[in-house]
Amino acid sequence: MKPQEAFQGWESDELPEICGQFQVDLSCLVDGELDEVSATRAMFHLEVCDSCNSFFQDTRDCLRMHRDVVDPERLMARVAMLTGTDFQEEAESIASVSQLATIFYKLGKAYILMAIDPDWRTRVFEKAVPVEPTQSNGRRFVDEVLEKGGGRLGGVDWQEARHWLNGRLAEIESPLEKGRRLLNEALEADPSHEEARIYLAFLHRKEGKTLKAAEQYRRVFRMAIEESNRGHAAVQLGLLHASQEDYRKAIACFRWVTASGLAERDERFFFVRFNIGMDYAFLGDGERSVAAFRDLLDRHPGRLDEVVDLFARSDRLRESIDTEPEFANHLLTTCPELFDMPDPDTVAPSAEPW
């Protein structure tokens, strides 16, 4: 599948794939036709997804109105019977595994940024954690689990995890390889860890493995529960398209972020409108480019210095504008703010998307 295929149907009203599957599973659960693994997965998805939780509550209300069909309390008892475990204990197990995966992810991210460009630690959406204290805290957390007898808690080999947070990392000389191993360990513990998958894709892209990167970003976009992670995946797929000079597909990716309202709900995504304006300029569509830049300035006035700085540093964009005098004059007339040099002391480092 090509990377652009991930964007088919974005503007439909369909539920995300994972939520649609959950609601199918819930119907099967009511009918007593759901296997143990699917029942467990569905019930834990319920704990983290507000949309599906609302769906579940509505279903329970409906069931209460039709007690002759199914008793809601018996439904919950069926869940416990299918999973074969205490629900609270299982939830705590899932939380511990998720925490371990997050420790691996944060360390992996720190090592990768350290290897690629130390300054990335101040320019990404969220700063990388300090390695040593994070690694020490991770060891303490794993030791606590082991002391409680949780050597195989959640299906994870916690002793093996302790080795990774102790001597095994020291045996790997390359920070980049340390980062790769840690991200893989994060996904081994919790395949649904969205941030770890995004950073693994980021590493693939830096290594020139475009198809692998696109595959991971596409998976995050289709399955992510966290909206900002879907946004990051969409942006990165857009950047991949732009790097191949497929600007129309890049714009389609960036437009998902604006059409979804994410750029307004999370100001860190302001730059997607800059990317849209830039890619329209590369396509030679001055009218749409100017409109995108004007929209950016109007919607994010507090980001003016950062926008001007981005414009000043985009040599190729300015070259593209200069080749079309009419385009340049239109942009100058409509967006004069872009041509004001910012005060370097007031410009914050522009955040890179992951």
C-alpha positions as CSV (number, residue, x, y, z in Angstrom):
1,M,0.0,0.0,0.0
2,K,1.3,3.5,-0.9
3,P,1.5,6.1,1.9
4,Q,-1.2,8.2,0.3
5,E,-3.7,5.4,0.6
6,A,-3.9,6.1,4.4
7,F,-5.8,9.3,3.7
8,Q,-8.7,7.9,1.7
9,G,-12.0,8.7,3.4
10,W,-10.7,11.2,6.0
11,E,-13.6,13.5,5.6
12,S,-16.2,10.8,6.1
13,D,-18.2,10.5,9.3
14,E,-17.0,7.0,10.0
15,L,-15.6,6.0,13.4
16,P,-11.9,5.3,13.7
17,E,-11.3,1.7,12.9
18,I,-10.5,0.7,16.5
19,C,-13.7,2.2,17.8
20,G,-15.8,0.6,15.1
21,Q,-14.3,-2.8,15.9
22,F,-15.0,-2.2,19.6
23,Q,-18.7,-1.6,19.0
24,V,-18.9,-4.7,16.9
25,D,-17.2,-6.6,19.7
26,L,-19.6,-5.2,22.3
27,S,-22.6,-6.5,20.3
28,C,-21.0,-9.9,20.2
29,L,-20.3,-9.7,23.9
30,V,-24.0,-9.1,24.6
31,D,-24.8,-12.1,22.5
32,G,-22.2,-14.3,24.4
33,E,-20.3,-14.8,21.2
34,L,-17.0,-13.0,22.0
35,D,-13.8,-14.9,22.7
36,E,-11.6,-14.2,25.7
37,V,-8.9,-12.2,24.0
38,S,-11.4,-9.9,22.1
39,A,-13.5,-9.4,25.3
40,T,-10.4,-8.3,27.3
41,R,-9.2,-6.0,24.5
42,A,-12.7,-4.4,24.1
43,M,-13.2,-3.8,27.8
44,F,-9.8,-2.2,28.2
45,H,-10.3,0.0,25.2
46,L,-13.5,1.2,27.0
47,E,-11.4,2.5,29.8
48,V,-9.4,4.9,27.6
49,C,-11.9,6.0,24.9
50,D,-14.6,8.5,25.8
51,S,-16.6,7.9,22.6
52,C,-16.8,4.2,23.2
53,N,-17.5,4.6,26.9
54,S,-20.5,6.8,26.0
55,F,-21.6,4.1,23.5
56,F,-21.3,1.4,26.2
57,Q,-23.3,3.5,28.7
58,D,-26.0,4.0,26.1
59,T,-26.0,0.3,25.5
60,R,-26.4,-0.5,29.2
61,D,-29.3,2.0,29.5
62,C,-31.0,0.3,26.6
63,L,-30.4,-3.1,28.2
64,R,-32.0,-1.9,31.5
65,M,-35.1,-1.0,29.4
66,H,-35.2,-4.5,28.1
67,R,-34.5,-6.7,31.1
68,D,-36.3,-9.6,29.4
69,V,-33.5,-9.7,26.8
70,V,-30.3,-9.2,28.9
71,D,-29.6,-8.3,32.5
72,P,-26.8,-5.6,32.6
73,E,-25.3,-7.1,35.7
74,R,-25.2,-10.5,34.1
75,L,-23.4,-8.8,31.2
76,M,-20.6,-7.6,33.5
77,A,-20.5,-11.0,35.1
78,R,-20.0,-12.5,31.7
79,V,-17.1,-10.2,31.1
80,A,-15.4,-11.4,34.3
81,M,-16.1,-15.0,33.3
82,L,-14.6,-14.5,29.8
83,T,-11.5,-12.8,31.0
84,G,-11.0,-15.3,33.9
85,T,-9.4,-12.6,36.0
86,D,-10.3,-9.9,38.5
87,F,-11.0,-6.8,36.4
88,Q,-9.3,-4.5,38.8
89,E,-6.1,-6.6,39.0
90,E,-6.0,-6.9,35.2
91,A,-6.4,-3.1,34.9
92,E,-3.5,-2.6,37.2
93,S,-1.5,-5.0,35.2
94,I,-2.2,-3.1,32.0
95,A,-1.2,0.1,33.7
96,S,2.1,-1.3,34.8
97,V,2.9,-2.6,31.4
98,S,2.0,0.8,29.9
99,Q,4.2,2.6,32.3
100,L,7.1,0.3,31.5
101,A,6.6,0.9,27.7
102,T,6.6,4.6,28.4
103,I,9.9,4.4,30.2
104,F,11.4,2.5,27.3
105,Y,9.9,5.1,24.9
106,K,11.2,8.2,26.7
107,L,14.7,6.7,27.0
108,G,14.6,5.6,23.4
109,K,13.5,9.1,22.2
110,A,16.3,10.7,24.3
111,Y,19.0,8.5,22.8
112,I,17.8,9.0,19.2
113,L,17.7,12.8,19.5
114,M,21.1,12.8,21.2
115,A,22.5,10.8,18.3
116,I,20.8,12.8,15.5
117,D,21.1,16.4,16.7
118,P,21.4,17.5,20.4
119,D,19.5,20.7,19.7
120,W,16.4,18.6,18.8
121,R,15.8,18.2,22.5
122,T,14.7,21.9,22.7
123,R,12.9,22.0,19.4
124,V,10.5,19.0,19.5
125,F,7.0,19.2,20.8
126,E,8.0,17.7,24.1
127,K,11.6,17.9,25.4
128,A,13.6,14.7,25.7
129,V,14.0,13.4,29.3
130,P,17.4,13.3,31.0
131,V,18.8,9.8,30.4
132,E,20.4,8.9,33.8
133,P,17.6,9.9,36.2
134,T,15.0,8.4,33.9
135,Q,17.0,5.1,33.7
136,S,17.4,5.0,37.5
137,N,13.7,5.7,38.1
138,G,12.9,3.0,35.6
139,R,15.0,0.4,37.4
140,R,13.3,1.3,40.7
141,F,9.9,0.9,39.1
142,V,10.8,-2.5,37.6
143,D,12.4,-3.6,41.0
144,E,9.1,-2.8,42.7
145,V,7.2,-5.0,40.3
146,L,9.7,-7.8,40.8
147,E,9.6,-7.5,44.6
148,K,5.8,-8.0,44.4
149,G,6.3,-11.2,42.5
150,G,5.3,-9.8,39.1
151,G,8.0,-11.5,37.1
152,R,5.5,-12.2,34.3
153,L,3.0,-9.5,35.0
154,G,1.0,-8.6,31.9
155,G,2.9,-11.2,29.9
156,V,6.1,-9.1,30.2
157,D,9.4,-10.6,31.3
158,W,10.2,-8.0,33.9
159,Q,13.6,-9.5,34.7
160,E,14.5,-9.0,31.0
161,A,13.3,-5.4,31.3
162,R,15.6,-5.0,34.3
163,H,18.5,-6.1,32.2
164,W,17.7,-3.5,29.5
165,L,17.6,-0.8,32.1
166,N,20.9,-1.9,33.7
167,G,23.9,-3.5,32.0
168,R,22.5,-4.4,28.6
169,L,22.2,-0.8,27.5
170,A,25.8,-0.1,28.5
171,E,26.9,-2.9,26.1
172,I,25.6,-1.0,23.1
173,E,28.0,1.7,22.0
174,S,25.8,3.6,19.5
175,P,23.2,6.0,21.1
176,L,21.1,5.5,17.9
177,E,21.1,1.7,18.3
178,K,20.2,2.1,22.0
179,G,17.3,4.3,21.0
180,R,16.2,1.7,18.4
181,R,16.3,-1.2,20.8
182,L,14.4,0.7,23.5
183,L,11.7,1.7,21.1
184,N,11.3,-1.9,20.0
185,E,11.2,-3.0,23.6
186,A,8.4,-0.4,24.2
187,L,6.4,-1.8,21.4
188,E,7.1,-5.3,22.4
189,A,5.6,-4.6,25.8
190,D,2.7,-2.5,24.5
191,P,2.1,-2.6,20.7
192,S,-0.5,0.1,21.1
193,H,2.1,2.7,22.4
194,E,1.5,5.5,19.9
195,E,4.4,7.7,20.8
196,A,6.9,4.9,20.6
197,R,5.7,4.0,17.1
198,I,5.9,7.6,15.9
199,Y,9.5,7.8,17.0
200,L,10.4,4.5,15.5
201,A,8.9,5.9,12.2
202,F,10.9,9.1,12.7
203,L,14.1,7.0,13.0
204,H,13.2,5.1,9.8
205,R,12.7,8.4,8.0
206,K,16.1,9.7,9.2
207,E,17.7,6.6,7.9
208,G,16.1,7.0,4.5
209,K,13.7,4.0,5.0
210,T,10.7,5.9,3.6
211,L,8.3,3.0,3.1
212,K,8.9,1.7,6.6
213,A,8.4,5.2,8.0
214,A,5.2,5.6,6.0
215,E,3.8,2.3,7.2
216,Q,4.3,3.2,10.9
217,Y,2.9,6.7,10.5
218,R,-0.1,5.3,8.6
219,R,-0.8,2.8,11.3
220,V,-0.7,5.5,14.0
221,F,-3.1,7.7,12.0
222,R,-5.6,4.9,11.5
223,M,-5.5,3.5,15.1
224,A,-4.4,6.3,17.5
225,I,-6.8,7.1,20.3
226,E,-4.8,10.3,21.2
227,E,-5.8,13.0,18.7
228,S,-2.5,14.8,18.8
229,N,-0.7,11.6,17.8
230,R,-3.0,11.3,14.8
231,G,-2.1,14.8,13.9
232,H,1.7,14.1,14.2
233,A,1.3,11.0,12.0
234,A,-0.7,13.1,9.4
235,V,2.0,15.8,9.4
236,Q,4.8,13.4,9.0
237,L,3.1,11.6,6.1
238,G,2.6,15.1,4.6
239,L,6.3,15.8,5.0
240,L,7.2,12.5,3.3
241,H,5.0,13.4,0.3
242,A,6.5,16.9,0.2
243,S,10.0,15.4,0.2
244,Q,9.0,13.5,-2.9
245,E,7.6,16.7,-4.4
246,D,4.1,15.3,-4.4
247,Y,2.7,18.5,-3.0
248,R,-1.0,17.8,-3.6
249,K,-0.9,14.7,-1.4
250,A,1.2,16.6,1.2
251,I,-1.5,19.4,1.3
252,A,-4.2,16.7,1.7
253,C,-2.4,15.4,4.8
254,F,-1.9,18.9,6.3
255,R,-5.5,19.8,5.6
256,W,-6.7,16.9,7.8
257,V,-5.0,18.7,10.7
258,T,-6.8,22.0,9.9
259,A,-10.1,20.4,8.9
260,S,-10.3,18.4,12.1
261,G,-9.8,21.6,14.2
262,L,-6.7,20.2,15.8
263,A,-4.6,23.2,14.8
264,E,-7.0,25.4,16.9
265,R,-7.3,23.1,19.8
266,D,-3.5,22.6,20.0
267,E,-1.5,25.7,19.1
268,R,1.6,23.7,18.5
269,F,0.2,22.6,15.2
270,F,0.1,26.2,13.9
271,F,2.8,25.4,11.4
272,V,0.6,23.2,9.2
273,R,-1.0,26.2,7.7
274,F,2.5,27.5,6.9
275,N,3.3,24.2,5.2
276,I,0.0,24.4,3.2
277,G,0.9,27.9,2.0
278,M,4.4,26.8,1.1
279,D,3.3,23.7,-0.8
280,Y,0.8,25.7,-2.8
281,A,3.6,28.1,-3.7
282,F,5.7,25.1,-5.0
283,L,2.7,24.1,-7.1
284,G,2.6,27.6,-8.6
285,D,-0.8,28.3,-7.1
286,G,-0.2,31.8,-5.8
287,E,-3.8,32.6,-5.0
288,R,-4.2,29.6,-2.7
289,S,-0.8,30.1,-1.2
290,V,-1.5,33.7,-0.3
291,A,-4.9,32.7,1.2
292,A,-3.2,30.0,3.3
293,F,-0.6,32.5,4.7
294,R,-3.3,35.1,5.4
295,D,-5.4,32.4,7.2
296,L,-2.3,31.4,9.2
297,L,-1.7,35.0,10.3
298,D,-5.3,35.6,11.2
299,R,-5.8,32.4,13.2
300,H,-2.5,32.4,15.1
301,P,-1.6,36.1,15.8
302,G,0.4,35.0,18.9
303,R,2.7,33.1,16.7
304,L,3.6,36.0,14.4
305,D,7.3,36.1,15.3
306,E,7.7,32.3,14.7
307,V,5.8,32.5,11.4
308,V,8.0,35.4,10.2
309,D,11.1,33.5,11.3
310,L,9.9,30.4,9.4
311,F,9.3,32.5,6.3
312,A,12.8,34.2,6.6
313,R,14.5,30.8,6.8
314,S,12.6,29.2,3.9
315,D,15.0,30.0,1.1
316,R,13.3,27.8,-1.4
317,L,9.9,29.3,-0.7
318,R,11.2,32.8,-1.2
319,E,12.9,31.8,-4.4
320,S,9.6,30.3,-5.6
321,I,7.8,33.5,-4.8
322,D,10.5,35.7,-6.5
323,T,10.1,33.9,-9.8
324,E,6.5,35.2,-10.0
325,P,6.4,39.0,-9.6
326,E,2.6,39.1,-9.6
327,F,2.6,36.4,-6.8
328,A,5.2,38.3,-4.8
329,N,3.3,41.6,-5.1
330,H,0.0,39.9,-4.0
331,L,1.7,38.3,-1.0
332,L,3.4,41.6,0.0
333,T,0.0,43.4,-0.2
334,T,-2.0,40.8,1.5
335,C,0.5,39.6,4.1
336,P,2.9,42.5,4.8
337,E,3.7,41.0,8.3
338,L,5.7,38.2,6.7
339,F,8.3,40.7,5.5
340,D,9.0,42.2,8.9
341,M,12.2,40.8,10.4
342,P,11.6,39.4,13.9
343,D,13.6,40.4,16.9
344,P,15.9,37.4,17.4
345,D,15.7,37.7,21.1
346,T,11.9,37.2,21.1
347,V,11.7,34.3,18.7
348,A,11.3,30.9,20.3
349,P,12.8,27.9,18.6
350,S,10.3,26.6,16.1
351,A,8.9,23.3,17.2
352,E,9.5,20.4,14.9
353,P,6.7,17.8,14.6
354,W,8.2,15.0,16.6
